[in-house]
Amino acid sequence: MLGIPVTYSGTYKPTGSKHRARAAPDPPPLFDDTSGGYSSQPGGYPAPGADVAFNVNHLIGDPMANMAMAYGGSIASHGKDMVHKELHRFVSVNKLKYFFAVDTAYVAKKLGLLVFPYTHQSWEVQYSRDVPLPPRQDLNAPDLYIPTMAFITYVLLAGMALGIQKRFSPEVLGLCASTALVWVVMEVLALLLGVYLATVRSDLSTFHLLAYSGYKYVGMILSVLTGLLFGSDGYYVALAWTSSALMYFILQLSPLFQVRSLRTAALGPDSMGGPTPRQRLQLYLTLGAAAFQPLMIYWLTFHLVR
């Protein structure tokens, strides 16, 4: 009896208590899985990560998504070509290269000059054969590299400050960046109008005004960073220091005030005596531009420090 082998059919299984305990079926799922795209597990639940894979595969295989991505790429490429075309049309690339002719030594020294300008002696812009030397050869020459990098750093620092204060959102950060850029553009336009009304004839260009106006971003970065580290008291101390340093820098180096710096040909017949009315207008314009810097720095940074 014990030695006779027992065979079972394909649909029959032993019914012993031990085997029955192991083959107990799982409880039925509460809801049926009708997705059809998931690899189901016991219990009717999708495998981990299956929803992500399904969404990615669905996105890749969606012809509308592919069409939108291709269309967006073509728009970006077309926009880039248009920007380059218009830039070459309205902007002299050779003149623009002059303002970006910097090196590491110049950037380090210029940042130190912007923060502590009081010990600097010579403020004359250097010339070679009536051509101003590039910034990397002359510390007093204006540049656009520092304002550009400082603006980018300011936007990143503003995002960090808003994130620390739990107020970050793409819309708020975009508004902060666009506001800082628009105010600088408005300042440059106002200075151009003032130069026109004061009938200043000089080598001063829009790039020069943009460089001098963009140096305020350095003070804005230091003020916000100090405020994040030391609170509102540190912010106001840094604001006062950077504002006074920038005002002193502009009054000493601005081509509207120190007319010899850019060979301004605005001297009247009594230039050896008292200032002419035209020179007074230049002086008032420069003093107004310098006094405007602390207001701008405060307006663009006070909401980032709490």
Backbone hydrogen bonds in HBPLUS format (Angstrom, degrees):
<---DONOR---> <-ACCEPTOR-->    atom                        ^
c    i                          cat <-CA-CA->   ^        H-A-AA   ^      H-
h    n   atom  resd res      DA  || num        DHA   H-A  angle D-A-AA Bond
n    s   type  num  typ     dist DA aas  dist angle  dist       angle   num
A0012-TYR N   A0009-SER O   3.13 MM   3  5.21 165.9  2.15 107.6 111.8     1
A0020-ARG N   A0016-GLY O   2.90 MM   4  6.01 154.7  1.97 149.5 157.6     2
A0021-ALA N   A0017-SER O   3.07 MM   4  6.21 143.2  2.21 140.2 148.1     3
A0023-ALA N   A0019-HIS O   3.12 MM   4  6.27 150.1  2.21 149.6 157.5     4
A0047-ALA N   A0039-SER O   3.23 MM   8  5.94 134.1  2.46 143.9 153.8     5
A0041-GLN N   A0045-TYR O   2.91 MM   4  5.50 148.3  2.01 154.7 164.4     6
A0044-GLY N   A0041-GLN O   2.94 MM   3  5.65 148.9  2.04 147.7 147.1     7
A0050-ALA N   A0047-ALA O   3.03 MM   3  5.45 158.9  2.07 136.7 137.2     8
A0053-ALA N   A0049-GLY O   3.06 MM   4  6.30 166.5  2.08 151.5 155.1     9
A0054-PHE N   A0050-ALA O   2.88 MM   4  5.99 151.9  1.96 142.9 151.2    10
A0055-ASN N   A0051-ASP O   2.95 MM   4  6.14 156.7  2.01 144.1 149.7    11
A0056-VAL N   A0052-VAL O   2.93 MM   4  6.16 165.9  1.95 156.4 160.0    12
A0057-ASN N   A0053-ALA O   2.92 MM   4  5.97 167.6  1.94 147.9 152.0    13
A0058-HIS N   A0054-PHE O   2.83 MM   4  5.88 151.4  1.91 140.7 149.8    14
A0059-LEU N   A0055-ASN O   2.83 MM   4  6.01 151.3  1.91 144.4 152.2    15
A0060-ILE N   A0056-VAL O   2.84 MM   4  6.09 163.1  1.87 155.7 159.9    16
A0061-GLY N   A0057-ASN O   2.87 MM   4  5.93 158.7  1.91 145.5 151.9    17
A0062-ASP N   A0058-HIS O   2.96 MM   4  5.84 112.0  2.44 133.2 147.6    18
A0062-ASP N   A0059-LEU O   3.33 MM   3  5.14 151.4  2.41  93.8 102.1    19
A0066-ASN N   A0062-ASP O   3.12 MM   4  6.42 163.5  2.15 154.5 159.0    20
A0067-MET N   A0063-PRO O   2.89 MM   4  6.01 154.3  1.96 142.7 150.2    21
A0068-ALA N   A0064-MET O   2.89 MM   4  6.10 154.3  1.96 145.0 151.9    22
A0069-MET N   A0065-ALA O   2.92 MM   4  6.15 158.9  1.97 151.1 156.5    23
A0070-ALA N   A0066-ASN O   2.95 MM   4  6.13 161.4  1.98 148.6 153.7    24
A0071-TYR N   A0067-MET O   2.86 MM   4  6.01 155.1  1.92 146.0 153.4    25
A0072-GLY N   A0068-ALA O   2.84 MM   4  6.02 156.3  1.90 146.2 152.8    26
A0073-GLY N   A0069-MET O   2.95 MM   4  6.16 153.3  2.03 145.1 152.3    27
A0074-SER N   A0070-ALA O   3.00 MM   4  6.25 152.8  2.07 143.8 150.9    28
A0075-ILE N   A0071-TYR O   2.96 MM   4  6.22 154.1  2.03 147.5 154.5    29
A0076-ALA N   A0072-GLY O   2.95 MM   4  6.16 161.2  1.99 148.0 153.0    30
A0077-SER N   A0073-GLY O   2.97 MM   4  6.16 160.6  2.01 146.4 151.8    31
A0078-HIS N   A0074-SER O   2.89 MM   4  6.03 158.6  1.93 145.4 151.8    32
A0079-GLY N   A0075-ILE O   2.78 MM   4  5.95 157.8  1.83 150.6 157.2    33
A0080-LYS N   A0076-ALA O   2.93 MM   4  6.11 152.8  2.00 145.4 152.6    34
A0081-ASP N   A0077-SER O   3.08 MM   4  6.34 158.4  2.12 146.5 151.6    35
A0082-MET N   A0078-HIS O   3.00 MM   4  6.25 154.3  2.07 146.7 153.9    36
A0083-VAL N   A0079-GLY O   2.93 MM   4  6.15 157.2  1.98 149.2 154.9    37
A0084-HIS N   A0080-LYS O   3.04 MM   4  6.28 165.8  2.06 151.7 155.0    38
A0085-LYS N   A0081-ASP O   2.96 MM   4  6.12 155.8  2.02 144.1 151.3    39
A0086-GLU N   A0082-MET O   2.86 MM   4  6.06 168.9  1.87 155.1 157.4    40
A0087-LEU N   A0083-VAL O   2.82 MM   4  5.89 152.3  1.90 147.8 156.3    41
A0088-HIS N   A0084-HIS O   3.05 MM   4  6.22 160.3  2.09 146.4 150.4    42
A0089-ARG N   A0085-LYS O   3.06 MM   4  6.22 132.2  2.30 135.6 149.3    43
A0090-PHE N   A0086-GLU O   2.96 MM   4  6.12 161.6  1.99 156.8 157.8    44
A0091-VAL N   A0087-LEU O   2.89 MM   4  5.33 146.5  2.01 140.5 149.0    45
A0096-LEU N   A0092-SER O   2.97 MM   4  6.27 154.1  2.03 149.3 157.6    46
A0097-LYS N   A0093-VAL O   2.85 MM   4  6.06 148.0  1.96 147.3 155.2    47
A0098-TYR N   A0095-LYS O   3.23 MM   3  5.31 129.4  2.50  95.1 107.6    48
A0099-PHE N   A0096-LEU O   3.20 MM   3  5.56 128.6  2.48 104.4 115.3    49
A0100-PHE N   A0097-LYS O   3.09 MM   3  5.20 150.5  2.18 103.3 112.4    50
A0101-ALA N   A0098-TYR O   3.33 MM   3  5.29 167.1  2.35 105.0 106.9    51
A0144-LEU N   A0099-PHE O   2.94 MM  45  5.30 164.1  1.97 130.1 133.0    52
A0102-VAL N   A0100-PHE O   2.95 MM   2  5.58 129.3  2.21 106.8  91.7    53
A0136-ARG N   A0101-ALA O   3.04 MM  35  6.13 138.4  2.22 169.3 159.3    54
A0107-VAL N   A0103-ASP O   3.08 MM   4  6.36 165.5  2.10 155.4 159.2    55
A0108-ALA N   A0104-THR O   3.04 MM   4  6.24 165.6  2.07 153.0 156.4    56
A0109-LYS N   A0105-ALA O   3.04 MM   4  6.20 164.7  2.06 150.0 154.3    57
A0110-LYS N   A0106-TYR O   2.79 MM   4  5.89 159.5  1.83 154.9 161.2    58
A0111-LEU N   A0107-VAL O   2.97 MM   4  6.08 159.0  2.01 148.0 153.2    59
A0112-GLY N   A0108-ALA O   3.15 MM   4  6.36 156.7  2.20 141.9 148.3    60
A0113-LEU N   A0109-LYS O   2.88 MM   4  6.15 145.7  2.00 142.4 152.7    61
A0114-LEU N   A0110-LYS O   2.89 MM   4  6.15 150.3  1.97 148.3 155.7    62
A0115-VAL N   A0111-LEU O   3.09 MM   4  6.31 147.1  2.20 143.9 152.1    63
A0116-PHE N   A0112-GLY O   2.84 MM   4  5.88 158.4  1.89 147.6 154.1    64
A0120-HIS N   A0117-PRO O   3.36 MM   3  5.62 162.8  2.39 108.2 113.2    65
A0133-LEU N   A0126-GLN O   3.03 MM   7  5.91 167.3  2.04 144.9 146.2    66
A0128-SER N   A0131-VAL O   2.79 MM   3  5.17 159.9  1.83 140.3 146.2    67
A0131-VAL N   A0128-SER O   3.17 MM   3  5.17 145.4  2.29  97.7 107.9    68
A0137-GLN N   A0134-PRO O   2.94 MM   3  5.56 155.5  2.00 120.8 128.5    69
A0138-ASP N   A0135-PRO O   3.13 MM   3  4.93 145.8  2.25  97.6 107.7    70
A0141-ALA N   A0138-ASP O   3.24 MM   3  5.56 159.3  2.29 108.2 114.3    71
A0148-THR N   A0144-LEU O   3.12 MM   4  6.06 155.2  2.18 137.0 144.1    72
A0149-MET N   A0145-TYR O   2.98 MM   4  6.17 175.4  1.98 160.3 161.1    73
A0150-ALA N   A0146-ILE O   2.82 MM   4  5.80 154.0  1.89 150.0 158.3    74
A0151-PHE N   A0147-PRO O   2.93 MM   4  6.00 149.0  2.03 140.6 147.9    75
A0152-ILE N   A0148-THR O   3.17 MM   4  6.49 162.3  2.20 150.1 154.0    76
A0153-THR N   A0149-MET O   2.94 MM   4  6.14 160.7  1.97 146.6 152.5    77
A0154-TYR N   A0150-ALA O   2.83 MM   4  5.97 151.2  1.91 143.8 151.9    78
A0155-VAL N   A0151-PHE O   3.04 MM   4  6.35 155.9  2.10 149.9 155.1    79
A0156-LEU N   A0152-ILE O   3.07 MM   4  6.39 162.3  2.10 151.3 155.8    80
A0157-LEU N   A0153-THR O   2.84 MM   4  6.02 159.9  1.88 150.9 157.0    81
A0158-ALA N   A0154-TYR O   2.81 MM   4  5.97 150.0  1.90 145.2 153.7    82
A0159-GLY N   A0155-VAL O   3.00 MM   4  6.28 154.0  2.07 145.9 152.4    83
A0160-MET N   A0156-LEU O   3.03 MM   4  6.36 152.8  2.11 145.4 152.7    84
A0161-ALA N   A0157-LEU O   2.88 MM   4  6.12 159.3  1.92 149.0 154.7    85
A0162-LEU N   A0158-ALA O   2.91 MM   4  6.10 162.3  1.94 151.3 155.9    86
A0163-GLY N   A0159-GLY O   2.93 MM   4  6.07 148.7  2.03 141.1 150.1    87
A0164-ILE N   A0160-MET O   2.92 MM   4  6.17 154.6  1.98 149.9 156.1    88
A0165-GLN N   A0161-ALA O   3.15 MM   4  6.36 149.6  2.25 142.3 150.2    89
A0167-ARG N   A0162-LEU O   2.79 MM   5  4.99 166.4  1.81 160.5 156.5    90
A0166-LYS N   A0163-GLY O   3.11 MM   3  4.95 162.0  2.15 102.9 106.7    91
A0173-LEU N   A0169-SER O   3.04 MM   4  6.29 169.2  2.05 163.3 166.1    92
A0174-GLY N   A0170-PRO O   2.90 MM   4  5.97 157.3  1.95 143.6 150.4    93
A0175-LEU N   A0171-GLU O   2.92 MM   4  6.10 152.8  2.00 144.0 151.5    94
A0176-CYS N   A0172-VAL O   2.93 MM   4  6.16 151.9  2.01 145.5 153.3    95
A0177-ALA N   A0173-LEU O   2.99 MM   4  6.24 162.4  2.02 151.8 155.6    96
A0178-SER N   A0174-GLY O   2.93 MM   4  6.04 169.0  1.94 150.4 154.0    97
A0179-THR N   A0175-LEU O   2.93 MM   4  5.92 153.3  2.01 141.6 149.1    98
A0180-ALA N   A0176-CYS O   3.15 MM   4  6.34 161.9  2.19 145.6 149.8    99
A0181-LEU N   A0177-ALA O   3.07 MM   4  6.31 155.8  2.13 148.8 155.6   100
A0182-VAL N   A0178-SER O   2.85 MM   4  5.95 161.6  1.88 150.1 155.3   101
A0183-TRP N   A0179-THR O   3.03 MM   4  6.11 162.0  2.06 150.4 154.6   102
A0184-VAL N   A0180-ALA O   3.39 MM   4  6.51 154.4  2.46 136.7 142.7   103
A0185-VAL N   A0181-LEU O   3.07 MM   4  6.33 159.9  2.12 149.4 155.0   104
A0186-MET N   A0182-VAL O   2.89 MM   4  6.13 159.2  1.93 151.1 156.8   105
A0187-GLU N   A0183-TRP O   2.91 MM   4  6.09 149.0  2.01 141.1 149.8   106
A0188-VAL N   A0184-VAL O   2.94 MM   4  6.22 158.0  1.99 150.7 155.9   107
A0189-LEU N   A0185-VAL O   2.97 MM   4  6.24 160.4  2.01 150.3 155.6   108
A0190-ALA N   A0186-MET O   2.94 MM   4  6.13 153.6  2.01 144.4 151.6   109
A0191-LEU N   A0187-GLU O   2.94 MM   4  6.21 152.8  2.01 147.3 154.8   110
A0192-LEU N   A0188-VAL O   2.88 MM   4  6.15 155.6  1.94 150.1 157.0   111
A0193-LEU N   A0189-LEU O   2.97 MM   4  6.20 154.4  2.04 144.6 151.3   112
A0194-GLY N   A0190-ALA O   2.91 MM   4  6.17 153.2  1.98 143.5 151.3   113
A0195-VAL N   A0191-LEU O   2.80 MM   4  6.04 155.6  1.86 151.1 157.5   114
A0196-TYR N   A0192-LEU O   2.96 MM   4  6.15 152.6  2.03 142.6 150.2   115
A0197-LEU N   A0193-LEU O   2.91 MM   4  6.17 160.7  1.94 150.2 155.2   116
A0198-ALA N   A0194-GLY O   2.87 MM   4  5.96 148.1  1.97 143.4 152.5   117
A0200-VAL N   A0195-VAL O   3.17 MM   5  5.54 170.6  2.18 156.4 159.3   118
A0199-THR N   A0196-TYR O   3.10 MM   3  5.00 154.8  2.16  99.2 106.6   119
A0265-ALA N   A0201-ARG O   2.99 MM  64  5.70 146.2  2.10 162.9 173.6   120
A0208-HIS N   A0205-SER O   3.15 MM   3  5.30 123.2  2.49  97.6 110.9   121
A0209-LEU N   A0205-SER O   3.26 MM   4  6.68 162.6  2.29 151.8 155.1   122
A0210-LEU N   A0206-THR O   2.88 MM   4  6.06 155.8  1.94 148.2 155.7   123
A0211-ALA N   A0207-PHE O   2.91 MM   4  6.06 148.3  2.01 142.6 150.7   124
A0212-TYR N   A0208-HIS O   3.01 MM   4  6.31 168.4  2.02 156.6 158.4   125
A0213-SER N   A0209-LEU O   2.90 MM   4  6.00 157.5  1.95 147.5 154.3   126
A0214-GLY N   A0210-LEU O   2.89 MM   4  5.87 143.3  2.02 136.1 146.1   127
A0217-TYR N   A0214-GLY O   3.19 MM   3  5.89 162.2  2.22 117.7 121.9   128
A0218-VAL N   A0215-TYR O   3.21 MM   3  5.83 149.2  2.31 113.5 120.1   129
A0220-MET N   A0216-LYS O   2.97 MM   4  6.29 151.6  2.05 149.7 158.8   130
A0221-ILE N   A0217-TYR O   2.96 MM   4  6.13 154.5  2.02 144.4 149.8   131
A0222-LEU N   A0218-VAL O   3.13 MM   4  6.43 166.4  2.15 152.1 155.1   132
A0223-SER N   A0219-GLY O   2.96 MM   4  6.07 155.4  2.02 145.1 152.1   133
A0224-VAL N   A0220-MET O   3.01 MM   4  6.16 168.7  2.02 151.9 154.5   134
A0225-LEU N   A0221-ILE O   2.91 MM   4  6.00 167.1  1.93 153.9 158.3   135
A0226-THR N   A0222-LEU O   2.97 MM   4  5.95 158.2  2.02 141.4 147.6   136
A0227-GLY N   A0223-SER O   2.95 MM   4  6.09 151.0  2.03 141.9 150.5   137
A0228-LEU N   A0224-VAL O   2.92 MM   4  6.19 150.1  2.01 150.2 157.7   138
A0229-LEU N   A0225-LEU O   3.13 MM   4  6.34 143.9  2.27 140.7 150.0   139
A0230-PHE N   A0226-THR O   2.83 MM   4  5.84 162.2  1.86 154.5 159.2   140
A0231-GLY N   A0227-GLY O   2.81 MM   4  4.61 129.3  2.07 128.2 130.8   141
A0235-TYR N   A0231-GLY O   3.08 MM   4  6.35 148.9  2.18 144.4 154.0   142
A0236-TYR N   A0232-SER O   3.03 MM   4  6.30 160.1  2.07 153.5 155.8   143
A0237-VAL N   A0233-ASP O   3.14 MM   4  6.38 155.1  2.20 148.2 155.2   144
A0238-ALA N   A0234-GLY O   2.98 MM   4  6.12 167.6  1.99 150.1 153.5   145
A0239-LEU N   A0235-TYR O   2.79 MM   4  5.96 150.9  1.88 146.1 155.5   146
A0240-ALA N   A0236-TYR O   2.99 MM   4  6.10 159.0  2.03 142.2 146.6   147
A0241-TRP N   A0237-VAL O   3.03 MM   4  6.29 160.0  2.07 149.0 154.7   148
A0242-THR N   A0238-ALA O   2.91 MM   4  5.98 175.2  1.91 156.0 157.2   149
A0243-SER N   A0239-LEU O   3.00 MM   4  5.88 153.1  2.08 141.1 149.0   150
A0244-SER N   A0240-ALA O   3.11 MM   4  6.14 165.2  2.13 142.6 146.8   151
A0245-ALA N   A0241-TRP O   2.97 MM   4  6.13 159.5  2.01 151.3 157.6   152
A0246-LEU N   A0242-THR O   2.95 MM   4  6.03 156.1  2.01 142.0 148.1   153
A0247-MET N   A0243-SER O   2.96 MM   4  6.15 158.6  2.00 149.7 155.7   154
A0248-TYR N   A0244-SER O   3.00 MM   4  6.17 162.6  2.03 147.6 152.1   155
A0249-PHE N   A0245-ALA O   2.94 MM   4  6.10 155.3  2.00 143.6 151.0   156
A0250-ILE N   A0246-LEU O   2.95 MM   4  6.15 161.3  1.98 151.1 154.9   157
A0251-LEU N   A0247-MET O   3.01 MM   4  6.19 163.7  2.04 151.1 155.7   158
A0252-GLN N   A0248-TYR O   3.05 MM   4  6.17 145.3  2.18 144.5 153.1   159
A0253-LEU N   A0249-PHE O   2.96 MM   4  5.99 154.9  2.02 149.4 156.1   160
A0254-SER N   A0250-ILE O   2.77 MM   4  5.01 148.2  1.87 138.8 143.9   161
A0257-PHE N   A0254-SER O   3.12 MM   3  5.57 146.9  2.24 110.4 118.7   162
A0258-GLN N   A0254-SER O   3.08 MM   4  6.19 159.1  2.13 176.8 172.1   163
A0261-SER N   A0258-GLN O   2.99 MM   3  5.85 162.8  2.02 127.3 132.3   164
A0264-THR N   A0259-VAL O   2.97 MM   5  5.16 166.0  1.99 162.0 157.3   165
A0263-ARG N   A0260-ARG O   3.40 MM   3  4.82 174.2  2.40  96.6  97.9   166
A0273-GLY N   A0270-ASP O   3.06 MM   3  5.40 150.5  2.15 106.8 115.8   167
A0279-GLN N   A0276-THR O   3.01 MM   3  5.12 117.2  2.42  99.1 114.5   168
A0280-ARG N   A0276-THR O   2.96 MM   4  6.33 150.4  2.05 152.2 161.4   169
A0281-LEU N   A0277-PRO O   3.02 MM   4  6.31 153.3  2.09 145.6 152.0   170
A0282-GLN N   A0278-ARG O   3.04 MM   4  6.39 152.3  2.12 143.5 151.0   171
A0283-LEU N   A0279-GLN O   2.89 MM   4  6.17 156.2  1.94 146.8 153.3   172
A0284-TYR N   A0280-ARG O   2.84 MM   4  6.11 164.1  1.86 156.0 159.6   173
A0285-LEU N   A0281-LEU O   2.89 MM   4  6.00 156.6  1.94 146.6 153.4   174
A0286-THR N   A0282-GLN O   2.96 MM   4  6.17 156.4  2.02 147.6 153.6   175
A0287-LEU N   A0283-LEU O   2.90 MM   4  6.12 162.0  1.94 152.0 157.3   176
A0288-GLY N   A0284-TYR O   2.89 MM   4  6.02 155.9  1.95 145.2 151.9   177
A0289-ALA N   A0285-LEU O   2.98 MM   4  6.20 154.7  2.05 142.9 149.7   178
A0290-ALA N   A0286-THR O   2.92 MM   4  6.15 155.8  1.98 149.1 155.6   179
A0291-ALA N   A0287-LEU O   2.91 MM   4  6.06 159.5  1.95 148.0 153.7   180
A0292-PHE N   A0288-GLY O   3.04 MM   4  6.07 132.5  2.27 138.1 149.8   181
A0293-GLN N   A0290-ALA O   3.31 MM   3  5.61 150.2  2.40 104.6 112.2   182
A0296-MET N   A0292-PHE O   3.13 MM   4  6.39 155.5  2.19 150.9 157.9   183
A0297-ILE N   A0293-GLN O   2.94 MM   4  6.19 166.5  1.95 161.2 164.4   184
A0298-TYR N   A0294-PRO O   2.99 MM   4  6.12 164.5  2.02 148.7 152.8   185
A0299-TRP N   A0295-LEU O   2.93 MM   4  6.01 162.5  1.96 147.0 152.5   186
A0300-LEU N   A0296-MET O   3.06 MM   4  6.14 153.0  2.13 150.7 156.1   187
A0301-THR N   A0298-TYR O   3.27 MM   3  5.31 157.3  2.33 102.6 109.4   188
A0302-PHE N   A0298-TYR O   2.99 MM   4  5.51 156.0  2.05 155.5 154.9   189
A0304-LEU N   A0301-THR O   3.02 MM   3  5.47 159.9  2.06 116.0 122.6   190
A0305-VAL N   A0302-PHE O   3.48 MM   3  5.76 165.2  2.50 106.7 110.8   191
